[in-house]
Amino acid sequence: MSTKSFRVAICGGGIGGLCLAVALSKHTHIQVDLYEGAERFKEVGAGVMIWSRTWRILELLGLAPHFAKVADTQPDPAVAPGFEYRRSDRQEGFEWKLVAMPYGCIRFHRAHFLDAFAERLPTGIAHFRKRLASYEKQDSGEIALTFVDGTSAMCDLLVGCDGIKSVVRAQMLRVKAKEEAQPGLLDLIEPKWTGTIAYRGLIPSTNLPRIDGARHRTLASPMMYCGQNKHLVAYSISQGNIVNFVAFASDLNKKNTAYGAEWVTDCSKDEVLECFGGWEREREEKPTKWGIHHLEELPFFVTDRVVLLGDAAHGMSPHLGAGAGQAIEDAYILAHVLGAAAADRFDAALEAYQQTRLPVANHVLRSSYESGNMYEFNSPFGDEYSALGPAIQHQWDFLTESTPEGEAEKAMGILRSLERERINQNRARL
Ligand SMILES: Cc1cc2nc3c(=O)[nH]c(=O)nc-3n(C[C@H](O)[C@H](O)[C@H](O)COP(=O)(O)OP(=O)(O)OC[C@H]3O[C@@H](n4cnc5c(N)ncnc54)[C@H](O)[C@@H]3O)c2cc1C
């Protein structure tokens, strides 16, 4: 391992940026600075779920005990429900599929989830109210960062963790489009509306009705209430005291059209009730309304000394509950290869990160959108439950097709092979 130091600037302190900062700060030869545009780390009041794969990464990073304290229930390797699927666009709903897996669906209050990372961040790394405006490569190879407040900073490597509307991605694509005369890359800058809106909110579990004398279904298992063009996800967080719900309504004809409004707005409870009129009555409360956007798959996550991570790289629709998990996996792999790289060799580490993460993250992005269509009976399987059920299950194969340790080893193999190549090229030149 090198004793030379290099400076990594992380732009954005959401789940992805914070996880990367915590993971990188363990490598003493790397200077880490995290620049967050807001005045503090914050997440909107809602739930977030992760799966066994992400839990394993938290274990590998030594963070699992901190997250276990704020999970809805203690994470447990036993097979447990991922989701119970019901047909609900009618007065009398019925269950038609149960997806179960080791650990089931591990749930958190978002604010608690983000705090569990933030509390592990060494002091001096985070810089608040630092909204990146642009970056510029210097002749020295360094990157100069310019912030909206007129201040600047230098780094050797910039990681754009600035979310789905990433300014880092926008500049990266503009530069590459110009340098390589590929104007098509400019079409990848703006996120696309999926044609879906989501109503999102939290319900105190004491406000939930008992059903046939039993406690509300959402307190027993994460629920996926499905109907034509609509579905509703609900699960408990905060040790069962709160139920998080997200109610989706889609119009496939509006996919890729302009959303034409702020992405997140307040809305009335009546608007949700009207949208879900005629459904079995299991839900309520004060919601916000979201335009669900995603990215088109990017052909690269790295150019030169600039890297994309999390939603900046692969902002996806939320139907596999995987965007945060994918951001955490990006952070784990990037920290792993950077931790092994010397100051003059991190280009190979970035290539190893890209080769490892890009195909998987883009696959999950694609699958996530497909899953939304499946839940709303808009996939080629329609509502043929016998075929649709296994197809839905199959969408989660990415969780077990490889392991995080295996992916880290794969990235290290790529890194080593790139380094051997370079040594051989240098020898050939002598
Ligand atoms: C309705 C819904 C439900 C979801 N549910 C789940 C779920 O259950 N499980 C799951 O895994 N995923 C879920 N996701 C996806 C998940 O929320 C995201 O994938 C994840 O939060 C992305 O994290 P991030 O750090 O990449 O980006 P963000 O969370 O967007 O963080 C970006 C950060 O960068 C900062 N920033 C932005 N621009 C700048 C700038 N120019 N300079 C400096 N800072 C900047 C922002 O202030 C913010 O702090 C859901 C998404 C939605 C919409």
PDBQT file of the ligand as one rigid body, heavy atoms in Angstrom, charges set to zero:
ROOT
HETATM    1  C1  LIG A 501     -40.098   7.179  -3.771  1.00  0.00    +0.000 C 
HETATM    2  C2  LIG A 501     -38.710   6.611  -3.643  1.00  0.00    +0.000 A 
HETATM    3  C3  LIG A 501     -38.486   5.516  -2.811  1.00  0.00    +0.000 A 
HETATM    4  C4  LIG A 501     -37.218   4.950  -2.732  1.00  0.00    +0.000 A 
HETATM    5  N1  LIG A 501     -37.030   3.864  -1.911  1.00  0.00    +0.000 NA
HETATM    6  C5  LIG A 501     -35.826   3.261  -1.881  1.00  0.00    +0.000 A 
HETATM    7  C6  LIG A 501     -35.607   2.122  -1.044  1.00  0.00    +0.000 A 
HETATM    8  O1  LIG A 501     -36.486   1.708  -0.303  1.00  0.00    +0.000 OA
HETATM    9  N2  LIG A 501     -34.399   1.507  -1.094  1.00  0.00    +0.000 N 
HETATM   10  C7  LIG A 501     -33.384   1.964  -1.895  1.00  0.00    +0.000 A 
HETATM   11  O2  LIG A 501     -32.297   1.333  -1.909  1.00  0.00    +0.000 OA
HETATM   12  N3  LIG A 501     -33.546   3.063  -2.646  1.00  0.00    +0.000 NA
HETATM   13  C8  LIG A 501     -34.725   3.727  -2.663  1.00  0.00    +0.000 A 
HETATM   14  N4  LIG A 501     -34.894   4.846  -3.424  1.00  0.00    +0.000 N 
HETATM   15  C9  LIG A 501     -33.728   5.376  -4.143  1.00  0.00    +0.000 C 
HETATM   16  C10 LIG A 501     -32.779   6.096  -3.189  1.00  0.00    +0.000 C 
HETATM   17  O3  LIG A 501     -33.480   7.060  -2.444  1.00  0.00    +0.000 OA
HETATM   18  C11 LIG A 501     -31.664   6.766  -3.972  1.00  0.00    +0.000 C 
HETATM   19  O4  LIG A 501     -31.123   5.862  -4.908  1.00  0.00    +0.000 OA
HETATM   20  C12 LIG A 501     -30.544   7.232  -3.038  1.00  0.00    +0.000 C 
HETATM   21  O5  LIG A 501     -31.044   8.102  -2.048  1.00  0.00    +0.000 OA
HETATM   22  C13 LIG A 501     -29.467   7.928  -3.862  1.00  0.00    +0.000 C 
HETATM   23  O6  LIG A 501     -28.473   8.428  -3.008  1.00  0.00    +0.000 OA
HETATM   24  P1  LIG A 501     -27.374   9.402  -3.589  1.00  0.00    +0.000 P 
HETATM   25  O7  LIG A 501     -26.460   9.694  -2.454  1.00  0.00    +0.000 OA
HETATM   26  O8  LIG A 501     -26.793   8.855  -4.845  1.00  0.00    +0.000 OA
HETATM   27  O9  LIG A 501     -28.156  10.716  -4.037  1.00  0.00    +0.000 OA
HETATM   28  P2  LIG A 501     -29.041  11.776  -3.163  1.00  0.00    +0.000 P 
HETATM   29  O10 LIG A 501     -29.722  11.085  -2.043  1.00  0.00    +0.000 OA
HETATM   30  O11 LIG A 501     -29.857  12.490  -4.163  1.00  0.00    +0.000 OA
HETATM   31  O12 LIG A 501     -27.951  12.733  -2.543  1.00  0.00    +0.000 OA
HETATM   32  C14 LIG A 501     -27.337  13.752  -3.291  1.00  0.00    +0.000 C 
HETATM   33  C15 LIG A 501     -26.710  14.754  -2.328  1.00  0.00    +0.000 C 
HETATM   34  O13 LIG A 501     -25.947  15.689  -3.086  1.00  0.00    +0.000 OA
HETATM   35  C16 LIG A 501     -26.260  17.012  -2.679  1.00  0.00    +0.000 C 
HETATM   36  N5  LIG A 501     -26.015  17.843  -3.856  1.00  0.00    +0.000 N 
HETATM   37  C17 LIG A 501     -26.749  17.917  -4.999  1.00  0.00    +0.000 A 
HETATM   38  N6  LIG A 501     -26.178  18.756  -5.873  1.00  0.00    +0.000 NA
HETATM   39  C18 LIG A 501     -25.040  19.222  -5.282  1.00  0.00    +0.000 A 
HETATM   40  C19 LIG A 501     -24.002  20.104  -5.701  1.00  0.00    +0.000 A 
HETATM   41  N7  LIG A 501     -24.029  20.687  -6.903  1.00  0.00    +0.000 N 
HETATM   42  N8  LIG A 501     -22.989  20.378  -4.837  1.00  0.00    +0.000 NA
HETATM   43  C20 LIG A 501     -22.946  19.787  -3.602  1.00  0.00    +0.000 A 
HETATM   44  N9  LIG A 501     -23.902  18.934  -3.153  1.00  0.00    +0.000 NA
HETATM   45  C21 LIG A 501     -24.936  18.646  -4.001  1.00  0.00    +0.000 A 
HETATM   46  C22 LIG A 501     -27.697  16.947  -2.241  1.00  0.00    +0.000 C 
HETATM   47  O14 LIG A 501     -28.021  18.013  -1.359  1.00  0.00    +0.000 OA
HETATM   48  C23 LIG A 501     -27.752  15.584  -1.553  1.00  0.00    +0.000 C 
HETATM   49  O15 LIG A 501     -27.367  15.650  -0.222  1.00  0.00    +0.000 OA
HETATM   50  C24 LIG A 501     -36.145   5.475  -3.492  1.00  0.00    +0.000 A 
HETATM   51  C25 LIG A 501     -36.348   6.587  -4.300  1.00  0.00    +0.000 A 
HETATM   52  C26 LIG A 501     -37.615   7.159  -4.358  1.00  0.00    +0.000 A 
HETATM   53  C27 LIG A 501     -37.818   8.363  -5.257  1.00  0.00    +0.000 C 
ENDROOT
TORSDOF 0
